Amino acid sequence: MKSAYDIIKKPVLTEKSYAEMANKKYTFEVAITANKTEIKQALEKVFEGVKVDSVNTMRTIGKIKRQGRFSGRTPEVKKAIITLKKDSKPIPFFEGMESEEE
């Protein structure tokens, strides 16, 4: 069994993810082999009091990059967009970061 800290790698902090924090949607980079159930259980274990409503995942294939005559790929990434339930506590790592658009 994988550790919860092996499944959740790091948060994704972009303008789009900041805008979604007001709707209780958080974005994380996760392990490529992790499925939605493992991601949900890992988040609820790492952040106490957080109740996950849904998990949406996406995989991006690495782009081909060239340096002279040598070519290689950037790493593959899997992102998970987590939606919390209405009665859930917010994730403490992100508190104070969400933007209140008016």
Phi and psi in radians as a Rosetta constraint file:
Dihedral C 1 N 2 CA 2 C 2 CIRCULARHARMONIC -1.396 0.35
Dihedral N 2 CA 2 C 2 N 3 CIRCULARHARMONIC 2.598 0.35
Dihedral C 2 N 3 CA 3 C 3 CIRCULARHARMONIC -1.300 0.35
Dihedral N 3 CA 3 C 3 N 4 CIRCULARHARMONIC 2.671 0.35
Dihedral C 3 N 4 CA 4 C 4 CIRCULARHARMONIC -1.097 0.35
Dihedral N 4 CA 4 C 4 N 5 CIRCULARHARMONIC -0.546 0.35
Dihedral C 4 N 5 CA 5 C 5 CIRCULARHARMONIC -1.354 0.35
Dihedral N 5 CA 5 C 5 N 6 CIRCULARHARMONIC -0.329 0.35
Dihedral C 5 N 6 CA 6 C 6 CIRCULARHARMONIC -1.389 0.35
Dihedral N 6 CA 6 C 6 N 7 CIRCULARHARMONIC -0.496 0.35
Dihedral C 6 N 7 CA 7 C 7 CIRCULARHARMONIC -1.355 0.35
Dihedral N 7 CA 7 C 7 N 8 CIRCULARHARMONIC -0.827 0.35
Dihedral C 7 N 8 CA 8 C 8 CIRCULARHARMONIC -1.629 0.35
Dihedral N 8 CA 8 C 8 N 9 CIRCULARHARMONIC 1.980 0.35
Dihedral C 8 N 9 CA 9 C 9 CIRCULARHARMONIC -1.520 0.35
Dihedral N 9 CA 9 C 9 N 10 CIRCULARHARMONIC -1.024 0.35
Dihedral C 9 N 10 CA 10 C 10 CIRCULARHARMONIC -2.836 0.35
Dihedral N 10 CA 10 C 10 N 11 CIRCULARHARMONIC 2.786 0.35
Dihedral C 10 N 11 CA 11 C 11 CIRCULARHARMONIC -1.348 0.35
Dihedral N 11 CA 11 C 11 N 12 CIRCULARHARMONIC 2.647 0.35
Dihedral C 11 N 12 CA 12 C 12 CIRCULARHARMONIC -1.762 0.35
Dihedral N 12 CA 12 C 12 N 13 CIRCULARHARMONIC 2.042 0.35
Dihedral C 12 N 13 CA 13 C 13 CIRCULARHARMONIC -1.976 0.35
Dihedral N 13 CA 13 C 13 N 14 CIRCULARHARMONIC 1.658 0.35
Dihedral C 13 N 14 CA 14 C 14 CIRCULARHARMONIC -2.240 0.35
Dihedral N 14 CA 14 C 14 N 15 CIRCULARHARMONIC 3.036 0.35
Dihedral C 14 N 15 CA 15 C 15 CIRCULARHARMONIC -1.092 0.35
Dihedral N 15 CA 15 C 15 N 16 CIRCULARHARMONIC -0.704 0.35
Dihedral C 15 N 16 CA 16 C 16 CIRCULARHARMONIC -1.154 0.35
Dihedral N 16 CA 16 C 16 N 17 CIRCULARHARMONIC -0.723 0.35
Dihedral C 16 N 17 CA 17 C 17 CIRCULARHARMONIC -1.201 0.35
Dihedral N 17 CA 17 C 17 N 18 CIRCULARHARMONIC -0.592 0.35
Dihedral C 17 N 18 CA 18 C 18 CIRCULARHARMONIC -1.119 0.35
Dihedral N 18 CA 18 C 18 N 19 CIRCULARHARMONIC -0.695 0.35
Dihedral C 18 N 19 CA 19 C 19 CIRCULARHARMONIC -1.161 0.35
Dihedral N 19 CA 19 C 19 N 20 CIRCULARHARMONIC -0.571 0.35
Dihedral C 19 N 20 CA 20 C 20 CIRCULARHARMONIC -1.404 0.35
Dihedral N 20 CA 20 C 20 N 21 CIRCULARHARMONIC -0.239 0.35
Dihedral C 20 N 21 CA 21 C 21 CIRCULARHARMONIC -1.113 0.35
Dihedral N 21 CA 21 C 21 N 22 CIRCULARHARMONIC -0.497 0.35
Dihedral C 21 N 22 CA 22 C 22 CIRCULARHARMONIC -1.161 0.35
Dihedral N 22 CA 22 C 22 N 23 CIRCULARHARMONIC -0.438 0.35
Dihedral C 22 N 23 CA 23 C 23 CIRCULARHARMONIC -1.669 0.35
Dihedral N 23 CA 23 C 23 N 24 CIRCULARHARMONIC 0.277 0.35
Dihedral C 23 N 24 CA 24 C 24 CIRCULARHARMONIC 1.063 0.35
Dihedral N 24 CA 24 C 24 N 25 CIRCULARHARMONIC 0.693 0.35
Dihedral C 24 N 25 CA 25 C 25 CIRCULARHARMONIC -2.040 0.35
Dihedral N 25 CA 25 C 25 N 26 CIRCULARHARMONIC 2.184 0.35
Dihedral C 25 N 26 CA 26 C 26 CIRCULARHARMONIC -2.154 0.35
Dihedral N 26 CA 26 C 26 N 27 CIRCULARHARMONIC 2.544 0.35
Dihedral C 26 N 27 CA 27 C 27 CIRCULARHARMONIC -2.013 0.35
Dihedral N 27 CA 27 C 27 N 28 CIRCULARHARMONIC 2.316 0.35
Dihedral C 27 N 28 CA 28 C 28 CIRCULARHARMONIC -2.296 0.35
Dihedral N 28 CA 28 C 28 N 29 CIRCULARHARMONIC 2.614 0.35
Dihedral C 28 N 29 CA 29 C 29 CIRCULARHARMONIC -1.566 0.35
Dihedral N 29 CA 29 C 29 N 30 CIRCULARHARMONIC 2.277 0.35
Dihedral C 29 N 30 CA 30 C 30 CIRCULARHARMONIC -2.184 0.35
Dihedral N 30 CA 30 C 30 N 31 CIRCULARHARMONIC 2.983 0.35
Dihedral C 30 N 31 CA 31 C 31 CIRCULARHARMONIC -1.139 0.35
Dihedral N 31 CA 31 C 31 N 32 CIRCULARHARMONIC 2.497 0.35
Dihedral C 31 N 32 CA 32 C 32 CIRCULARHARMONIC -1.132 0.35
Dihedral N 32 CA 32 C 32 N 33 CIRCULARHARMONIC -0.564 0.35
Dihedral C 32 N 33 CA 33 C 33 CIRCULARHARMONIC -1.470 0.35
Dihedral N 33 CA 33 C 33 N 34 CIRCULARHARMONIC -0.103 0.35
Dihedral C 33 N 34 CA 34 C 34 CIRCULARHARMONIC -1.326 0.35
Dihedral N 34 CA 34 C 34 N 35 CIRCULARHARMONIC 2.454 0.35
Dihedral C 34 N 35 CA 35 C 35 CIRCULARHARMONIC -1.780 0.35
Dihedral N 35 CA 35 C 35 N 36 CIRCULARHARMONIC 3.082 0.35
Dihedral C 35 N 36 CA 36 C 36 CIRCULARHARMONIC -1.112 0.35
Dihedral N 36 CA 36 C 36 N 37 CIRCULARHARMONIC -0.656 0.35
Dihedral C 36 N 37 CA 37 C 37 CIRCULARHARMONIC -1.149 0.35
Dihedral N 37 CA 37 C 37 N 38 CIRCULARHARMONIC -0.760 0.35
Dihedral C 37 N 38 CA 38 C 38 CIRCULARHARMONIC -1.129 0.35
Dihedral N 38 CA 38 C 38 N 39 CIRCULARHARMONIC -0.674 0.35
Dihedral C 38 N 39 CA 39 C 39 CIRCULARHARMONIC -1.123 0.35
Dihedral N 39 CA 39 C 39 N 40 CIRCULARHARMONIC -0.766 0.35
Dihedral C 39 N 40 CA 40 C 40 CIRCULARHARMONIC -1.082 0.35
Dihedral N 40 CA 40 C 40 N 41 CIRCULARHARMONIC -0.818 0.35
Dihedral C 40 N 41 CA 41 C 41 CIRCULARHARMONIC -1.140 0.35
Dihedral N 41 CA 41 C 41 N 42 CIRCULARHARMONIC -0.653 0.35
Dihedral C 41 N 42 CA 42 C 42 CIRCULARHARMONIC -1.157 0.35
Dihedral N 42 CA 42 C 42 N 43 CIRCULARHARMONIC -0.738 0.35
Dihedral C 42 N 43 CA 43 C 43 CIRCULARHARMONIC -1.135 0.35
Dihedral N 43 CA 43 C 43 N 44 CIRCULARHARMONIC -0.739 0.35
Dihedral C 43 N 44 CA 44 C 44 CIRCULARHARMONIC -1.195 0.35
Dihedral N 44 CA 44 C 44 N 45 CIRCULARHARMONIC -0.446 0.35
Dihedral C 44 N 45 CA 45 C 45 CIRCULARHARMONIC -1.396 0.35
Dihedral N 45 CA 45 C 45 N 46 CIRCULARHARMONIC -0.728 0.35
Dihedral C 45 N 46 CA 46 C 46 CIRCULARHARMONIC -1.252 0.35
Dihedral N 46 CA 46 C 46 N 47 CIRCULARHARMONIC -0.795 0.35
Dihedral C 46 N 47 CA 47 C 47 CIRCULARHARMONIC -1.853 0.35
Dihedral N 47 CA 47 C 47 N 48 CIRCULARHARMONIC 1.886 0.35
Dihedral C 47 N 48 CA 48 C 48 CIRCULARHARMONIC -1.181 0.35
Dihedral N 48 CA 48 C 48 N 49 CIRCULARHARMONIC 2.408 0.35
Dihedral C 48 N 49 CA 49 C 49 CIRCULARHARMONIC 1.470 0.35
Dihedral N 49 CA 49 C 49 N 50 CIRCULARHARMONIC 0.029 0.35
Dihedral C 49 N 50 CA 50 C 50 CIRCULARHARMONIC -1.624 0.35
Dihedral N 50 CA 50 C 50 N 51 CIRCULARHARMONIC 2.279 0.35
Dihedral C 50 N 51 CA 51 C 51 CIRCULARHARMONIC -2.037 0.35
Dihedral N 51 CA 51 C 51 N 52 CIRCULARHARMONIC 2.053 0.35
Dihedral C 51 N 52 CA 52 C 52 CIRCULARHARMONIC -1.520 0.35
Dihedral N 52 CA 52 C 52 N 53 CIRCULARHARMONIC 2.266 0.35
Dihedral C 52 N 53 CA 53 C 53 CIRCULARHARMONIC -1.553 0.35
Dihedral N 53 CA 53 C 53 N 54 CIRCULARHARMONIC -0.887 0.35
Dihedral C 53 N 54 CA 54 C 54 CIRCULARHARMONIC -2.594 0.35
Dihedral N 54 CA 54 C 54 N 55 CIRCULARHARMONIC 2.762 0.35
Dihedral C 54 N 55 CA 55 C 55 CIRCULARHARMONIC -2.257 0.35
Dihedral N 55 CA 55 C 55 N 56 CIRCULARHARMONIC 2.154 0.35
Dihedral C 55 N 56 CA 56 C 56 CIRCULARHARMONIC -1.999 0.35
Dihedral N 56 CA 56 C 56 N 57 CIRCULARHARMONIC 2.317 0.35
Dihedral C 56 N 57 CA 57 C 57 CIRCULARHARMONIC -2.105 0.35
Dihedral N 57 CA 57 C 57 N 58 CIRCULARHARMONIC 2.721 0.35
Dihedral C 57 N 58 CA 58 C 58 CIRCULARHARMONIC -2.597 0.35
Dihedral N 58 CA 58 C 58 N 59 CIRCULARHARMONIC 2.526 0.35
Dihedral C 58 N 59 CA 59 C 59 CIRCULARHARMONIC -2.013 0.35
Dihedral N 59 CA 59 C 59 N 60 CIRCULARHARMONIC 2.386 0.35
Dihedral C 59 N 60 CA 60 C 60 CIRCULARHARMONIC -2.030 0.35
Dihedral N 60 CA 60 C 60 N 61 CIRCULARHARMONIC 2.243 0.35
Dihedral C 60 N 61 CA 61 C 61 CIRCULARHARMONIC -1.348 0.35
Dihedral N 61 CA 61 C 61 N 62 CIRCULARHARMONIC 2.501 0.35
Dihedral C 61 N 62 CA 62 C 62 CIRCULARHARMONIC -1.160 0.35
Dihedral N 62 CA 62 C 62 N 63 CIRCULARHARMONIC 2.473 0.35
Dihedral C 62 N 63 CA 63 C 63 CIRCULARHARMONIC -1.386 0.35
Dihedral N 63 CA 63 C 63 N 64 CIRCULARHARMONIC 2.652 0.35
Dihedral C 63 N 64 CA 64 C 64 CIRCULARHARMONIC -1.453 0.35
Dihedral N 64 CA 64 C 64 N 65 CIRCULARHARMONIC 2.205 0.35
Dihedral C 64 N 65 CA 65 C 65 CIRCULARHARMONIC -2.104 0.35
Dihedral N 65 CA 65 C 65 N 66 CIRCULARHARMONIC 2.530 0.35
Dihedral C 65 N 66 CA 66 C 66 CIRCULARHARMONIC -2.099 0.35
Dihedral N 66 CA 66 C 66 N 67 CIRCULARHARMONIC 2.509 0.35
Dihedral C 66 N 67 CA 67 C 67 CIRCULARHARMONIC -2.296 0.35
Dihedral N 67 CA 67 C 67 N 68 CIRCULARHARMONIC 1.658 0.35
Dihedral C 67 N 68 CA 68 C 68 CIRCULARHARMONIC 1.249 0.35
Dihedral N 68 CA 68 C 68 N 69 CIRCULARHARMONIC -2.201 0.35
Dihedral C 68 N 69 CA 69 C 69 CIRCULARHARMONIC -1.642 0.35
Dihedral N 69 CA 69 C 69 N 70 CIRCULARHARMONIC -0.005 0.35
Dihedral C 69 N 70 CA 70 C 70 CIRCULARHARMONIC -1.692 0.35
Dihedral N 70 CA 70 C 70 N 71 CIRCULARHARMONIC 2.396 0.35
Dihedral C 70 N 71 CA 71 C 71 CIRCULARHARMONIC -2.215 0.35
Dihedral N 71 CA 71 C 71 N 72 CIRCULARHARMONIC 2.652 0.35
Dihedral C 71 N 72 CA 72 C 72 CIRCULARHARMONIC -2.720 0.35
Dihedral N 72 CA 72 C 72 N 73 CIRCULARHARMONIC -3.126 0.35
Dihedral C 72 N 73 CA 73 C 73 CIRCULARHARMONIC -2.075 0.35
Dihedral N 73 CA 73 C 73 N 74 CIRCULARHARMONIC 2.582 0.35
Dihedral C 73 N 74 CA 74 C 74 CIRCULARHARMONIC -1.343 0.35
Dihedral N 74 CA 74 C 74 N 75 CIRCULARHARMONIC 2.767 0.35
Dihedral C 74 N 75 CA 75 C 75 CIRCULARHARMONIC -1.153 0.35
Dihedral N 75 CA 75 C 75 N 76 CIRCULARHARMONIC 2.626 0.35
Dihedral C 75 N 76 CA 76 C 76 CIRCULARHARMONIC -1.297 0.35
Dihedral N 76 CA 76 C 76 N 77 CIRCULARHARMONIC 2.586 0.35
Dihedral C 76 N 77 CA 77 C 77 CIRCULARHARMONIC -2.334 0.35
Dihedral N 77 CA 77 C 77 N 78 CIRCULARHARMONIC 2.465 0.35
Dihedral C 77 N 78 CA 78 C 78 CIRCULARHARMONIC -2.080 0.35
Dihedral N 78 CA 78 C 78 N 79 CIRCULARHARMONIC 2.213 0.35
Dihedral C 78 N 79 CA 79 C 79 CIRCULARHARMONIC -1.975 0.35
Dihedral N 79 CA 79 C 79 N 80 CIRCULARHARMONIC 2.574 0.35
Dihedral C 79 N 80 CA 80 C 80 CIRCULARHARMONIC -2.197 0.35
Dihedral N 80 CA 80 C 80 N 81 CIRCULARHARMONIC 2.245 0.35
Dihedral C 80 N 81 CA 81 C 81 CIRCULARHARMONIC -1.767 0.35
Dihedral N 81 CA 81 C 81 N 82 CIRCULARHARMONIC 2.048 0.35
Dihedral C 81 N 82 CA 82 C 82 CIRCULARHARMONIC -1.783 0.35
Dihedral N 82 CA 82 C 82 N 83 CIRCULARHARMONIC 2.226 0.35
Dihedral C 82 N 83 CA 83 C 83 CIRCULARHARMONIC -1.881 0.35
Dihedral N 83 CA 83 C 83 N 84 CIRCULARHARMONIC 2.213 0.35
Dihedral C 83 N 84 CA 84 C 84 CIRCULARHARMONIC -1.600 0.35
Dihedral N 84 CA 84 C 84 N 85 CIRCULARHARMONIC 2.733 0.35
Dihedral C 84 N 85 CA 85 C 85 CIRCULARHARMONIC -1.267 0.35
Dihedral N 85 CA 85 C 85 N 86 CIRCULARHARMONIC 2.837 0.35
Dihedral C 85 N 86 CA 86 C 86 CIRCULARHARMONIC -1.067 0.35
Dihedral N 86 CA 86 C 86 N 87 CIRCULARHARMONIC -0.691 0.35
Dihedral C 86 N 87 CA 87 C 87 CIRCULARHARMONIC -1.556 0.35
Dihedral N 87 CA 87 C 87 N 88 CIRCULARHARMONIC 0.131 0.35
Dihedral C 87 N 88 CA 88 C 88 CIRCULARHARMONIC -1.390 0.35
Dihedral N 88 CA 88 C 88 N 89 CIRCULARHARMONIC 2.619 0.35
Dihedral C 88 N 89 CA 89 C 89 CIRCULARHARMONIC -1.292 0.35
Dihedral N 89 CA 89 C 89 N 90 CIRCULARHARMONIC 2.614 0.35
Dihedral C 89 N 90 CA 90 C 90 CIRCULARHARMONIC -1.239 0.35
Dihedral N 90 CA 90 C 90 N 91 CIRCULARHARMONIC 2.797 0.35
Dihedral C 90 N 91 CA 91 C 91 CIRCULARHARMONIC -1.291 0.35
Dihedral N 91 CA 91 C 91 N 92 CIRCULARHARMONIC 2.163 0.35
Dihedral C 91 N 92 CA 92 C 92 CIRCULARHARMONIC -1.101 0.35
Dihedral N 92 CA 92 C 92 N 93 CIRCULARHARMONIC -0.489 0.35
Dihedral C 92 N 93 CA 93 C 93 CIRCULARHARMONIC -1.077 0.35
Dihedral N 93 CA 93 C 93 N 94 CIRCULARHARMONIC -0.592 0.35
Dihedral C 93 N 94 CA 94 C 94 CIRCULARHARMONIC -1.670 0.35
Dihedral N 94 CA 94 C 94 N 95 CIRCULARHARMONIC -0.025 0.35
Dihedral C 94 N 95 CA 95 C 95 CIRCULARHARMONIC -1.063 0.35
Dihedral N 95 CA 95 C 95 N 96 CIRCULARHARMONIC 2.357 0.35
Dihedral C 95 N 96 CA 96 C 96 CIRCULARHARMONIC 1.519 0.35
Dihedral N 96 CA 96 C 96 N 97 CIRCULARHARMONIC -0.130 0.35
Dihedral C 96 N 97 CA 97 C 97 CIRCULARHARMONIC -1.653 0.35
Dihedral N 97 CA 97 C 97 N 98 CIRCULARHARMONIC -0.421 0.35
Dihedral C 97 N 98 CA 98 C 98 CIRCULARHARMONIC -1.200 0.35
Dihedral N 98 CA 98 C 98 N 99 CIRCULARHARMONIC 2.492 0.35
Dihedral C 98 N 99 CA 99 C 99 CIRCULARHARMONIC -1.707 0.35
Dihedral N 99 CA 99 C 99 N 100 CIRCULARHARMONIC 2.273 0.35
Dihedral C 99 N 100 CA 100 C 100 CIRCULARHARMONIC -1.620 0.35
Dihedral N 100 CA 100 C 100 N 101 CIRCULARHARMONIC 1.732 0.35
Dihedral C 100 N 101 CA 101 C 101 CIRCULARHARMONIC -1.468 0.35
Dihedral N 101 CA 101 C 101 N 102 CIRCULARHARMONIC 2.365 0.35
